[in-house]
Amino acid sequence: MGGMVWKALATGAAVAAAAVANKSVNTLWGKTGKDSAVDPQNPHTPLGEALGLAAVSAVAAAIAKTLFTRKAAQYYEKSSGRLPAPMRKEEQL
């Protein structure tokens, strides 16, 4: 397996993570009784609500990306017998 395979896996993991994070945030936000169609960039949206949604979205995206990328790296390692090159370099430091 080469660098192109890892790039494809990492990209797929990032896309999947974004979709899961978005769905999770929308579901969670809707359960709080807030408008799920809120636009944080709209100046008519209350600032606290916009910042709250932005913060929850950022945390969810970061967690999902970390989990999905780690799972993709585990799959790559299981398939090829070693971690992807960018991760091998980090371990050597």
C-alpha positions, 0 to 999 in steps of 0.5 A: 500500500502506498501514499495514494491509498492512505490519502484516499483512506484519510480523505474518506475518513474525513468526509465520513467524520464530517457527515457523522458530526453534522448529523450528530450536532443537528440531532443534539441541537434539535433535542435542546429545543433550538431551531435546527436550521439556525445559521450562525453566520446570520447577524439576526441569529443571537450571538450566544446561540451562534457561538454555542452552535459553532463550539458544539460543531467544532468539538463534534467535528474534531472528535469524529475526525480523530476517531475516523482517522484512527480507525482508517490508520488501524485498517491501513496498518492491518492491511499493509503491516505498518502505519501510514508514512506520516504517522511513522514519522511522528513516532520516530520523533 
